[in-house]
Amino acid sequence: MYAAGRDSLKLGPVGHAVLRVIFPLPALWEIVPIALAIGAVCGVIPRAVGIWGALVFAITALFWGIVYRLAKQPVGWGLLHPLASVLIFGIFTRAAWKGDRVEWKGRAYRSK
């Protein structure tokens, strides 16, 4: 996704360097709240910030629980959404920093 999208944007060298950093960041939205809540429980982060993190985590987990319910999947999987975001963050980061070479179905392609 990154390799295909970056060539469609006319950003120049600086814009593409910034895009490499920005591309994986949306996945953090689902990771940060639970990390803040855990940090508050451990006493590393202020309690109010931890409460905010726990509230955002609960709302997001409820959303994903509803999505899973509608998809006729176990609702409890909604609680695991931060783990999925960690994986997505890793995939997006690897894609953004991999370079201009892409492999698909055993063939290698280079972008412009």
Phi and psi restraints in degrees (range 20) as a CNS / XPLOR table:
assign (resid 1 and name C) (resid 2 and name N)
       (resid 2 and name CA) (resid 2 and name C) 1.0 -64.3 20.0 2
assign (resid 2 and name N) (resid 2 and name CA)
       (resid 2 and name C) (resid 3 and name N) 1.0 -47.9 20.0 2
assign (resid 2 and name C) (resid 3 and name N)
       (resid 3 and name CA) (resid 3 and name C) 1.0 -61.8 20.0 2
assign (resid 3 and name N) (resid 3 and name CA)
       (resid 3 and name C) (resid 4 and name N) 1.0 -37.8 20.0 2
assign (resid 3 and name C) (resid 4 and name N)
       (resid 4 and name CA) (resid 4 and name C) 1.0 -73.0 20.0 2
assign (resid 4 and name N) (resid 4 and name CA)
       (resid 4 and name C) (resid 5 and name N) 1.0 -39.4 20.0 2
assign (resid 4 and name C) (resid 5 and name N)
       (resid 5 and name CA) (resid 5 and name C) 1.0 -75.9 20.0 2
assign (resid 5 and name N) (resid 5 and name CA)
       (resid 5 and name C) (resid 6 and name N) 1.0 -33.6 20.0 2
assign (resid 5 and name C) (resid 6 and name N)
       (resid 6 and name CA) (resid 6 and name C) 1.0 -66.5 20.0 2
assign (resid 6 and name N) (resid 6 and name CA)
       (resid 6 and name C) (resid 7 and name N) 1.0 -31.1 20.0 2
assign (resid 6 and name C) (resid 7 and name N)
       (resid 7 and name CA) (resid 7 and name C) 1.0 -79.0 20.0 2
assign (resid 7 and name N) (resid 7 and name CA)
       (resid 7 and name C) (resid 8 and name N) 1.0 -16.2 20.0 2
assign (resid 7 and name C) (resid 8 and name N)
       (resid 8 and name CA) (resid 8 and name C) 1.0 -84.5 20.0 2
assign (resid 8 and name N) (resid 8 and name CA)
       (resid 8 and name C) (resid 9 and name N) 1.0 -13.2 20.0 2
assign (resid 8 and name C) (resid 9 and name N)
       (resid 9 and name CA) (resid 9 and name C) 1.0 -101.2 20.0 2
assign (resid 9 and name N) (resid 9 and name CA)
       (resid 9 and name C) (resid 10 and name N) 1.0 129.4 20.0 2
assign (resid 9 and name C) (resid 10 and name N)
       (resid 10 and name CA) (resid 10 and name C) 1.0 -91.1 20.0 2
assign (resid 10 and name N) (resid 10 and name CA)
       (resid 10 and name C) (resid 11 and name N) 1.0 80.0 20.0 2
assign (resid 10 and name C) (resid 11 and name N)
       (resid 11 and name CA) (resid 11 and name C) 1.0 -103.7 20.0 2
assign (resid 11 and name N) (resid 11 and name CA)
       (resid 11 and name C) (resid 12 and name N) 1.0 -17.5 20.0 2
assign (resid 11 and name C) (resid 12 and name N)
       (resid 12 and name CA) (resid 12 and name C) 1.0 79.4 20.0 2
assign (resid 12 and name N) (resid 12 and name CA)
       (resid 12 and name C) (resid 13 and name N) 1.0 175.3 20.0 2
assign (resid 12 and name C) (resid 13 and name N)
       (resid 13 and name CA) (resid 13 and name C) 1.0 -61.8 20.0 2
assign (resid 13 and name N) (resid 13 and name CA)
       (resid 13 and name C) (resid 14 and name N) 1.0 -41.0 20.0 2
assign (resid 13 and name C) (resid 14 and name N)
       (resid 14 and name CA) (resid 14 and name C) 1.0 -68.1 20.0 2
assign (resid 14 and name N) (resid 14 and name CA)
       (resid 14 and name C) (resid 15 and name N) 1.0 -43.3 20.0 2
assign (resid 14 and name C) (resid 15 and name N)
       (resid 15 and name CA) (resid 15 and name C) 1.0 -61.1 20.0 2
assign (resid 15 and name N) (resid 15 and name CA)
       (resid 15 and name C) (resid 16 and name N) 1.0 -39.7 20.0 2
assign (resid 15 and name C) (resid 16 and name N)
       (resid 16 and name CA) (resid 16 and name C) 1.0 -68.7 20.0 2
assign (resid 16 and name N) (resid 16 and name CA)
       (resid 16 and name C) (resid 17 and name N) 1.0 -34.4 20.0 2
assign (resid 16 and name C) (resid 17 and name N)
       (resid 17 and name CA) (resid 17 and name C) 1.0 -65.8 20.0 2
assign (resid 17 and name N) (resid 17 and name CA)
       (resid 17 and name C) (resid 18 and name N) 1.0 -41.6 20.0 2
assign (resid 17 and name C) (resid 18 and name N)
       (resid 18 and name CA) (resid 18 and name C) 1.0 -66.7 20.0 2
assign (resid 18 and name N) (resid 18 and name CA)
       (resid 18 and name C) (resid 19 and name N) 1.0 -39.7 20.0 2
assign (resid 18 and name C) (resid 19 and name N)
       (resid 19 and name CA) (resid 19 and name C) 1.0 -60.3 20.0 2
assign (resid 19 and name N) (resid 19 and name CA)
       (resid 19 and name C) (resid 20 and name N) 1.0 -36.8 20.0 2
assign (resid 19 and name C) (resid 20 and name N)
       (resid 20 and name CA) (resid 20 and name C) 1.0 -58.4 20.0 2
assign (resid 20 and name N) (resid 20 and name CA)
       (resid 20 and name C) (resid 21 and name N) 1.0 -35.7 20.0 2
assign (resid 20 and name C) (resid 21 and name N)
       (resid 21 and name CA) (resid 21 and name C) 1.0 -80.9 20.0 2
assign (resid 21 and name N) (resid 21 and name CA)
       (resid 21 and name C) (resid 22 and name N) 1.0 -39.8 20.0 2
assign (resid 21 and name C) (resid 22 and name N)
       (resid 22 and name CA) (resid 22 and name C) 1.0 -76.7 20.0 2
assign (resid 22 and name N) (resid 22 and name CA)
       (resid 22 and name C) (resid 23 and name N) 1.0 -34.0 20.0 2
assign (resid 22 and name C) (resid 23 and name N)
       (resid 23 and name CA) (resid 23 and name C) 1.0 -51.2 20.0 2
assign (resid 23 and name N) (resid 23 and name CA)
       (resid 23 and name C) (resid 24 and name N) 1.0 -46.5 20.0 2
assign (resid 23 and name C) (resid 24 and name N)
       (resid 24 and name CA) (resid 24 and name C) 1.0 -79.3 20.0 2
assign (resid 24 and name N) (resid 24 and name CA)
       (resid 24 and name C) (resid 25 and name N) 1.0 -12.5 20.0 2
assign (resid 24 and name C) (resid 25 and name N)
       (resid 25 and name CA) (resid 25 and name C) 1.0 -62.2 20.0 2
assign (resid 25 and name N) (resid 25 and name CA)
       (resid 25 and name C) (resid 26 and name N) 1.0 -35.1 20.0 2
assign (resid 25 and name C) (resid 26 and name N)
       (resid 26 and name CA) (resid 26 and name C) 1.0 -57.0 20.0 2
assign (resid 26 and name N) (resid 26 and name CA)
       (resid 26 and name C) (resid 27 and name N) 1.0 -28.4 20.0 2
assign (resid 26 and name C) (resid 27 and name N)
       (resid 27 and name CA) (resid 27 and name C) 1.0 -65.3 20.0 2
assign (resid 27 and name N) (resid 27 and name CA)
       (resid 27 and name C) (resid 28 and name N) 1.0 -23.0 20.0 2
assign (resid 27 and name C) (resid 28 and name N)
       (resid 28 and name CA) (resid 28 and name C) 1.0 -68.0 20.0 2
assign (resid 28 and name N) (resid 28 and name CA)
       (resid 28 and name C) (resid 29 and name N) 1.0 -22.0 20.0 2
assign (resid 28 and name C) (resid 29 and name N)
       (resid 29 and name CA) (resid 29 and name C) 1.0 -55.1 20.0 2
assign (resid 29 and name N) (resid 29 and name CA)
       (resid 29 and name C) (resid 30 and name N) 1.0 -33.8 20.0 2
assign (resid 29 and name C) (resid 30 and name N)
       (resid 30 and name CA) (resid 30 and name C) 1.0 -89.6 20.0 2
assign (resid 30 and name N) (resid 30 and name CA)
       (resid 30 and name C) (resid 31 and name N) 1.0 -13.6 20.0 2
assign (resid 30 and name C) (resid 31 and name N)
       (resid 31 and name CA) (resid 31 and name C) 1.0 -93.7 20.0 2
assign (resid 31 and name N) (resid 31 and name CA)
       (resid 31 and name C) (resid 32 and name N) 1.0 -41.7 20.0 2
assign (resid 31 and name C) (resid 32 and name N)
       (resid 32 and name CA) (resid 32 and name C) 1.0 -59.8 20.0 2
assign (resid 32 and name N) (resid 32 and name CA)
       (resid 32 and name C) (resid 33 and name N) 1.0 -47.1 20.0 2
assign (resid 32 and name C) (resid 33 and name N)
       (resid 33 and name CA) (resid 33 and name C) 1.0 -57.5 20.0 2
assign (resid 33 and name N) (resid 33 and name CA)
       (resid 33 and name C) (resid 34 and name N) 1.0 -45.4 20.0 2
assign (resid 33 and name C) (resid 34 and name N)
       (resid 34 and name CA) (resid 34 and name C) 1.0 -70.1 20.0 2
assign (resid 34 and name N) (resid 34 and name CA)
       (resid 34 and name C) (resid 35 and name N) 1.0 -33.4 20.0 2
assign (resid 34 and name C) (resid 35 and name N)
       (resid 35 and name CA) (resid 35 and name C) 1.0 -64.6 20.0 2
assign (resid 35 and name N) (resid 35 and name CA)
       (resid 35 and name C) (resid 36 and name N) 1.0 -39.4 20.0 2
assign (resid 35 and name C) (resid 36 and name N)
       (resid 36 and name CA) (resid 36 and name C) 1.0 -66.2 20.0 2
assign (resid 36 and name N) (resid 36 and name CA)
       (resid 36 and name C) (resid 37 and name N) 1.0 -41.5 20.0 2
assign (resid 36 and name C) (resid 37 and name N)
       (resid 37 and name CA) (resid 37 and name C) 1.0 -62.9 20.0 2
assign (resid 37 and name N) (resid 37 and name CA)
       (resid 37 and name C) (resid 38 and name N) 1.0 -43.4 20.0 2
assign (resid 37 and name C) (resid 38 and name N)
       (resid 38 and name CA) (resid 38 and name C) 1.0 -65.6 20.0 2
assign (resid 38 and name N) (resid 38 and name CA)
       (resid 38 and name C) (resid 39 and name N) 1.0 -40.5 20.0 2
assign (resid 38 and name C) (resid 39 and name N)
       (resid 39 and name CA) (resid 39 and name C) 1.0 -61.3 20.0 2
assign (resid 39 and name N) (resid 39 and name CA)
       (resid 39 and name C) (resid 40 and name N) 1.0 -37.5 20.0 2
assign (resid 39 and name C) (resid 40 and name N)
       (resid 40 and name CA) (resid 40 and name C) 1.0 -68.9 20.0 2
assign (resid 40 and name N) (resid 40 and name CA)
       (resid 40 and name C) (resid 41 and name N) 1.0 -39.2 20.0 2
assign (resid 40 and name C) (resid 41 and name N)
       (resid 41 and name CA) (resid 41 and name C) 1.0 -62.5 20.0 2
assign (resid 41 and name N) (resid 41 and name CA)
       (resid 41 and name C) (resid 42 and name N) 1.0 -36.4 20.0 2
assign (resid 41 and name C) (resid 42 and name N)
       (resid 42 and name CA) (resid 42 and name C) 1.0 -80.5 20.0 2
assign (resid 42 and name N) (resid 42 and name CA)
       (resid 42 and name C) (resid 43 and name N) 1.0 -6.1 20.0 2
assign (resid 42 and name C) (resid 43 and name N)
       (resid 43 and name CA) (resid 43 and name C) 1.0 83.4 20.0 2
assign (resid 43 and name N) (resid 43 and name CA)
       (resid 43 and name C) (resid 44 and name N) 1.0 12.6 20.0 2
assign (resid 43 and name C) (resid 44 and name N)
       (resid 44 and name CA) (resid 44 and name C) 1.0 -88.5 20.0 2
assign (resid 44 and name N) (resid 44 and name CA)
       (resid 44 and name C) (resid 45 and name N) 1.0 -27.6 20.0 2
assign (resid 44 and name C) (resid 45 and name N)
       (resid 45 and name CA) (resid 45 and name C) 1.0 -121.3 20.0 2
assign (resid 45 and name N) (resid 45 and name CA)
       (resid 45 and name C) (resid 46 and name N) 1.0 146.9 20.0 2
assign (resid 45 and name C) (resid 46 and name N)
       (resid 46 and name CA) (resid 46 and name C) 1.0 -56.1 20.0 2
assign (resid 46 and name N) (resid 46 and name CA)
       (resid 46 and name C) (resid 47 and name N) 1.0 147.0 20.0 2
assign (resid 46 and name C) (resid 47 and name N)
       (resid 47 and name CA) (resid 47 and name C) 1.0 -58.0 20.0 2
assign (resid 47 and name N) (resid 47 and name CA)
       (resid 47 and name C) (resid 48 and name N) 1.0 -41.3 20.0 2
assign (resid 47 and name C) (resid 48 and name N)
       (resid 48 and name CA) (resid 48 and name C) 1.0 -61.4 20.0 2
assign (resid 48 and name N) (resid 48 and name CA)
       (resid 48 and name C) (resid 49 and name N) 1.0 -39.0 20.0 2
assign (resid 48 and name C) (resid 49 and name N)
       (resid 49 and name CA) (resid 49 and name C) 1.0 -66.9 20.0 2
assign (resid 49 and name N) (resid 49 and name CA)
       (resid 49 and name C) (resid 50 and name N) 1.0 -39.7 20.0 2
assign (resid 49 and name C) (resid 50 and name N)
       (resid 50 and name CA) (resid 50 and name C) 1.0 -64.1 20.0 2
assign (resid 50 and name N) (resid 50 and name CA)
       (resid 50 and name C) (resid 51 and name N) 1.0 -38.2 20.0 2
assign (resid 50 and name C) (resid 51 and name N)
       (resid 51 and name CA) (resid 51 and name C) 1.0 -65.3 20.0 2
assign (resid 51 and name N) (resid 51 and name CA)
       (resid 51 and name C) (resid 52 and name N) 1.0 -42.7 20.0 2
assign (resid 51 and name C) (resid 52 and name N)
       (resid 52 and name CA) (resid 52 and name C) 1.0 -58.8 20.0 2
assign (resid 52 and name N) (resid 52 and name CA)
       (resid 52 and name C) (resid 53 and name N) 1.0 -46.0 20.0 2
assign (resid 52 and name C) (resid 53 and name N)
       (resid 53 and name CA) (resid 53 and name C) 1.0 -61.3 20.0 2
assign (resid 53 and name N) (resid 53 and name CA)
       (resid 53 and name C) (resid 54 and name N) 1.0 -43.1 20.0 2
assign (resid 53 and name C) (resid 54 and name N)
       (resid 54 and name CA) (resid 54 and name C) 1.0 -65.9 20.0 2
assign (resid 54 and name N) (resid 54 and name CA)
       (resid 54 and name C) (resid 55 and name N) 1.0 -38.2 20.0 2
assign (resid 54 and name C) (resid 55 and name N)
       (resid 55 and name CA) (resid 55 and name C) 1.0 -66.1 20.0 2
assign (resid 55 and name N) (resid 55 and name CA)
       (resid 55 and name C) (resid 56 and name N) 1.0 -45.9 20.0 2
assign (resid 55 and name C) (resid 56 and name N)
       (resid 56 and name CA) (resid 56 and name C) 1.0 -63.6 20.0 2
assign (resid 56 and name N) (resid 56 and name CA)
       (resid 56 and name C) (resid 57 and name N) 1.0 -41.2 20.0 2
assign (resid 56 and name C) (resid 57 and name N)
       (resid 57 and name CA) (resid 57 and name C) 1.0 -60.0 20.0 2
assign (resid 57 and name N) (resid 57 and name CA)
       (resid 57 and name C) (resid 58 and name N) 1.0 -45.2 20.0 2
assign (resid 57 and name C) (resid 58 and name N)
       (resid 58 and name CA) (resid 58 and name C) 1.0 -62.5 20.0 2
assign (resid 58 and name N) (resid 58 and name CA)
       (resid 58 and name C) (resid 59 and name N) 1.0 -43.2 20.0 2
assign (resid 58 and name C) (resid 59 and name N)
       (resid 59 and name CA) (resid 59 and name C) 1.0 -64.5 20.0 2
assign (resid 59 and name N) (resid 59 and name CA)
       (resid 59 and name C) (resid 60 and name N) 1.0 -43.6 20.0 2
assign (resid 59 and name C) (resid 60 and name N)
       (resid 60 and name CA) (resid 60 and name C) 1.0 -67.0 20.0 2
assign (resid 60 and name N) (resid 60 and name CA)
       (resid 60 and name C) (resid 61 and name N) 1.0 -40.3 20.0 2
assign (resid 60 and name C) (resid 61 and name N)
       (resid 61 and name CA) (resid 61 and name C) 1.0 -63.6 20.0 2
assign (resid 61 and name N) (resid 61 and name CA)
       (resid 61 and name C) (resid 62 and name N) 1.0 -37.9 20.0 2
assign (resid 61 and name C) (resid 62 and name N)
       (resid 62 and name CA) (resid 62 and name C) 1.0 -63.3 20.0 2
assign (resid 62 and name N) (resid 62 and name CA)
       (resid 62 and name C) (resid 63 and name N) 1.0 -45.0 20.0 2
assign (resid 62 and name C) (resid 63 and name N)
       (resid 63 and name CA) (resid 63 and name C) 1.0 -56.4 20.0 2
assign (resid 63 and name N) (resid 63 and name CA)
       (resid 63 and name C) (resid 64 and name N) 1.0 -50.7 20.0 2
assign (resid 63 and name C) (resid 64 and name N)
       (resid 64 and name CA) (resid 64 and name C) 1.0 -66.6 20.0 2
assign (resid 64 and name N) (resid 64 and name CA)
       (resid 64 and name C) (resid 65 and name N) 1.0 -33.1 20.0 2
assign (resid 64 and name C) (resid 65 and name N)
       (resid 65 and name CA) (resid 65 and name C) 1.0 -60.7 20.0 2
assign (resid 65 and name N) (resid 65 and name CA)
       (resid 65 and name C) (resid 66 and name N) 1.0 -41.2 20.0 2
assign (resid 65 and name C) (resid 66 and name N)
       (resid 66 and name CA) (resid 66 and name C) 1.0 -65.4 20.0 2
assign (resid 66 and name N) (resid 66 and name CA)
       (resid 66 and name C) (resid 67 and name N) 1.0 -43.4 20.0 2
assign (resid 66 and name C) (resid 67 and name N)
       (resid 67 and name CA) (resid 67 and name C) 1.0 -59.2 20.0 2
assign (resid 67 and name N) (resid 67 and name CA)
       (resid 67 and name C) (resid 68 and name N) 1.0 -46.0 20.0 2
assign (resid 67 and name C) (resid 68 and name N)
       (resid 68 and name CA) (resid 68 and name C) 1.0 -65.9 20.0 2
assign (resid 68 and name N) (resid 68 and name CA)
       (resid 68 and name C) (resid 69 and name N) 1.0 -37.3 20.0 2
assign (resid 68 and name C) (resid 69 and name N)
       (resid 69 and name CA) (resid 69 and name C) 1.0 -62.0 20.0 2
assign (resid 69 and name N) (resid 69 and name CA)
       (resid 69 and name C) (resid 70 and name N) 1.0 -45.3 20.0 2
assign (resid 69 and name C) (resid 70 and name N)
       (resid 70 and name CA) (resid 70 and name C) 1.0 -65.1 20.0 2
assign (resid 70 and name N) (resid 70 and name CA)
       (resid 70 and name C) (resid 71 and name N) 1.0 -29.6 20.0 2
assign (resid 70 and name C) (resid 71 and name N)
       (resid 71 and name CA) (resid 71 and name C) 1.0 -87.3 20.0 2
assign (resid 71 and name N) (resid 71 and name CA)
       (resid 71 and name C) (resid 72 and name N) 1.0 4.1 20.0 2
assign (resid 71 and name C) (resid 72 and name N)
       (resid 72 and name CA) (resid 72 and name C) 1.0 59.2 20.0 2
assign (resid 72 and name N) (resid 72 and name CA)
       (resid 72 and name C) (resid 73 and name N) 1.0 43.1 20.0 2
assign (resid 72 and name C) (resid 73 and name N)
       (resid 73 and name CA) (resid 73 and name C) 1.0 -116.9 20.0 2
assign (resid 73 and name N) (resid 73 and name CA)
       (resid 73 and name C) (resid 74 and name N) 1.0 165.3 20.0 2
assign (resid 73 and name C) (resid 74 and name N)
       (resid 74 and name CA) (resid 74 and name C) 1.0 -59.8 20.0 2
assign (resid 74 and name N) (resid 74 and name CA)
       (resid 74 and name C) (resid 75 and name N) 1.0 124.5 20.0 2
assign (resid 74 and name C) (resid 75 and name N)
       (resid 75 and name CA) (resid 75 and name C) 1.0 -62.5 20.0 2
assign (resid 75 and name N) (resid 75 and name CA)
       (resid 75 and name C) (resid 76 and name N) 1.0 -31.1 20.0 2
assign (resid 75 and name C) (resid 76 and name N)
       (resid 76 and name CA) (resid 76 and name C) 1.0 -60.9 20.0 2
assign (resid 76 and name N) (resid 76 and name CA)
       (resid 76 and name C) (resid 77 and name N) 1.0 -19.8 20.0 2
assign (resid 76 and name C) (resid 77 and name N)
       (resid 77 and name CA) (resid 77 and name C) 1.0 -63.3 20.0 2
assign (resid 77 and name N) (resid 77 and name CA)
       (resid 77 and name C) (resid 78 and name N) 1.0 -21.6 20.0 2
assign (resid 77 and name C) (resid 78 and name N)
       (resid 78 and name CA) (resid 78 and name C) 1.0 -59.3 20.0 2
assign (resid 78 and name N) (resid 78 and name CA)
       (resid 78 and name C) (resid 79 and name N) 1.0 -27.0 20.0 2
assign (resid 78 and name C) (resid 79 and name N)
       (resid 79 and name CA) (resid 79 and name C) 1.0 -73.0 20.0 2
assign (resid 79 and name N) (resid 79 and name CA)
       (resid 79 and name C) (resid 80 and name N) 1.0 -17.1 20.0 2
assign (resid 79 and name C) (resid 80 and name N)
       (resid 80 and name CA) (resid 80 and name C) 1.0 -93.0 20.0 2
assign (resid 80 and name N) (resid 80 and name CA)
       (resid 80 and name C) (resid 81 and name N) 1.0 6.8 20.0 2
assign (resid 80 and name C) (resid 81 and name N)
       (resid 81 and name CA) (resid 81 and name C) 1.0 -57.9 20.0 2
assign (resid 81 and name N) (resid 81 and name CA)
       (resid 81 and name C) (resid 82 and name N) 1.0 -31.1 20.0 2
assign (resid 81 and name C) (resid 82 and name N)
       (resid 82 and name CA) (resid 82 and name C) 1.0 -64.5 20.0 2
assign (resid 82 and name N) (resid 82 and name CA)
       (resid 82 and name C) (resid 83 and name N) 1.0 -33.2 20.0 2
assign (resid 82 and name C) (resid 83 and name N)
       (resid 83 and name CA) (resid 83 and name C) 1.0 -65.8 20.0 2
assign (resid 83 and name N) (resid 83 and name CA)
       (resid 83 and name C) (resid 84 and name N) 1.0 -40.6 20.0 2
assign (resid 83 and name C) (resid 84 and name N)
       (resid 84 and name CA) (resid 84 and name C) 1.0 -62.5 20.0 2
assign (resid 84 and name N) (resid 84 and name CA)
       (resid 84 and name C) (resid 85 and name N) 1.0 -38.7 20.0 2
assign (resid 84 and name C) (resid 85 and name N)
       (resid 85 and name CA) (resid 85 and name C) 1.0 -67.8 20.0 2
assign (resid 85 and name N) (resid 85 and name CA)
       (resid 85 and name C) (resid 86 and name N) 1.0 -34.2 20.0 2
assign (resid 85 and name C) (resid 86 and name N)
       (resid 86 and name CA) (resid 86 and name C) 1.0 -62.2 20.0 2
assign (resid 86 and name N) (resid 86 and name CA)
       (resid 86 and name C) (resid 87 and name N) 1.0 -43.6 20.0 2
assign (resid 86 and name C) (resid 87 and name N)
       (resid 87 and name CA) (resid 87 and name C) 1.0 -63.7 20.0 2
assign (resid 87 and name N) (resid 87 and name CA)
       (resid 87 and name C) (resid 88 and name N) 1.0 -44.2 20.0 2
assign (resid 87 and name C) (resid 88 and name N)
       (resid 88 and name CA) (resid 88 and name C) 1.0 -63.1 20.0 2
assign (resid 88 and name N) (resid 88 and name CA)
       (resid 88 and name C) (resid 89 and name N) 1.0 -42.6 20.0 2
assign (resid 88 and name C) (resid 89 and name N)
       (resid 89 and name CA) (resid 89 and name C) 1.0 -58.5 20.0 2
assign (resid 89 and name N) (resid 89 and name CA)
       (resid 89 and name C) (resid 90 and name N) 1.0 -44.5 20.0 2
assign (resid 89 and name C) (resid 90 and name N)
       (resid 90 and name CA) (resid 90 and name C) 1.0 -63.2 20.0 2
assign (resid 90 and name N) (resid 90 and name CA)
       (resid 90 and name C) (resid 91 and name N) 1.0 -43.1 20.0 2
assign (resid 90 and name C) (resid 91 and name N)
       (resid 91 and name CA) (resid 91 and name C) 1.0 -64.5 20.0 2
assign (resid 91 and name N) (resid 91 and name CA)
       (resid 91 and name C) (resid 92 and name N) 1.0 -46.0 20.0 2
assign (resid 91 and name C) (resid 92 and name N)
       (resid 92 and name CA) (resid 92 and name C) 1.0 -65.0 20.0 2
assign (resid 92 and name N) (resid 92 and name CA)
       (resid 92 and name C) (resid 93 and name N) 1.0 -40.6 20.0 2
assign (resid 92 and name C) (resid 93 and name N)
       (resid 93 and name CA) (resid 93 and name C) 1.0 -64.1 20.0 2
assign (resid 93 and name N) (resid 93 and name CA)
       (resid 93 and name C) (resid 94 and name N) 1.0 -45.1 20.0 2
assign (resid 93 and name C) (resid 94 and name N)
       (resid 94 and name CA) (resid 94 and name C) 1.0 -61.9 20.0 2
assign (resid 94 and name N) (resid 94 and name CA)
       (resid 94 and name C) (resid 95 and name N) 1.0 -41.7 20.0 2
assign (resid 94 and name C) (resid 95 and name N)
       (resid 95 and name CA) (resid 95 and name C) 1.0 -64.6 20.0 2
assign (resid 95 and name N) (resid 95 and name CA)
       (resid 95 and name C) (resid 96 and name N) 1.0 -40.8 20.0 2
assign (resid 95 and name C) (resid 96 and name N)
       (resid 96 and name CA) (resid 96 and name C) 1.0 -69.2 20.0 2
assign (resid 96 and name N) (resid 96 and name CA)
       (resid 96 and name C) (resid 97 and name N) 1.0 -30.3 20.0 2
assign (resid 96 and name C) (resid 97 and name N)
       (resid 97 and name CA) (resid 97 and name C) 1.0 -104.4 20.0 2
assign (resid 97 and name N) (resid 97 and name CA)
       (resid 97 and name C) (resid 98 and name N) 1.0 2.8 20.0 2
assign (resid 97 and name C) (resid 98 and name N)
       (resid 98 and name CA) (resid 98 and name C) 1.0 -69.6 20.0 2
assign (resid 98 and name N) (resid 98 and name CA)
       (resid 98 and name C) (resid 99 and name N) 1.0 -33.2 20.0 2
assign (resid 98 and name C) (resid 99 and name N)
       (resid 99 and name CA) (resid 99 and name C) 1.0 114.2 20.0 2
assign (resid 99 and name N) (resid 99 and name CA)
       (resid 99 and name C) (resid 100 and name N) 1.0 -159.4 20.0 2
assign (resid 99 and name C) (resid 100 and name N)
       (resid 100 and name CA) (resid 100 and name C) 1.0 -95.8 20.0 2
assign (resid 100 and name N) (resid 100 and name CA)
       (resid 100 and name C) (resid 101 and name N) 1.0 6.5 20.0 2
assign (resid 100 and name C) (resid 101 and name N)
       (resid 101 and name CA) (resid 101 and name C) 1.0 -100.6 20.0 2
assign (resid 101 and name N) (resid 101 and name CA)
       (resid 101 and name C) (resid 102 and name N) 1.0 129.3 20.0 2
assign (resid 101 and name C) (resid 102 and name N)
       (resid 102 and name CA) (resid 102 and name C) 1.0 -126.6 20.0 2
assign (resid 102 and name N) (resid 102 and name CA)
       (resid 102 and name C) (resid 103 and name N) 1.0 136.0 20.0 2
assign (resid 102 and name C) (resid 103 and name N)
       (resid 103 and name CA) (resid 103 and name C) 1.0 -111.0 20.0 2
assign (resid 103 and name N) (resid 103 and name CA)
       (resid 103 and name C) (resid 104 and name N) 1.0 137.3 20.0 2
assign (resid 103 and name C) (resid 104 and name N)
       (resid 104 and name CA) (resid 104 and name C) 1.0 -150.1 20.0 2
assign (resid 104 and name N) (resid 104 and name CA)
       (resid 104 and name C) (resid 105 and name N) 1.0 126.5 20.0 2
assign (resid 104 and name C) (resid 105 and name N)
       (resid 105 and name CA) (resid 105 and name C) 1.0 52.7 20.0 2
assign (resid 105 and name N) (resid 105 and name CA)
       (resid 105 and name C) (resid 106 and name N) 1.0 41.9 20.0 2
assign (resid 105 and name C) (resid 106 and name N)
       (resid 106 and name CA) (resid 106 and name C) 1.0 78.8 20.0 2
assign (resid 106 and name N) (resid 106 and name CA)
       (resid 106 and name C) (resid 107 and name N) 1.0 3.2 20.0 2
assign (resid 106 and name C) (resid 107 and name N)
       (resid 107 and name CA) (resid 107 and name C) 1.0 -112.6 20.0 2
assign (resid 107 and name N) (resid 107 and name CA)
       (resid 107 and name C) (resid 108 and name N) 1.0 146.0 20.0 2
assign (resid 107 and name C) (resid 108 and name N)
       (resid 108 and name CA) (resid 108 and name C) 1.0 -103.8 20.0 2
assign (resid 108 and name N) (resid 108 and name CA)
       (resid 108 and name C) (resid 109 and name N) 1.0 136.3 20.0 2
assign (resid 108 and name C) (resid 109 and name N)
       (resid 109 and name CA) (resid 109 and name C) 1.0 -126.1 20.0 2
assign (resid 109 and name N) (resid 109 and name CA)
       (resid 109 and name C) (resid 110 and name N) 1.0 152.0 20.0 2
assign (resid 109 and name C) (resid 110 and name N)
       (resid 110 and name CA) (resid 110 and name C) 1.0 -120.7 20.0 2
assign (resid 110 and name N) (resid 110 and name CA)
       (resid 110 and name C) (resid 111 and name N) 1.0 135.9 20.0 2
assign (resid 110 and name C) (resid 111 and name N)
       (resid 111 and name CA) (resid 111 and name C) 1.0 -85.0 20.0 2
assign (resid 111 and name N) (resid 111 and name CA)
       (resid 111 and name C) (resid 112 and name N) 1.0 171.5 20.0 2
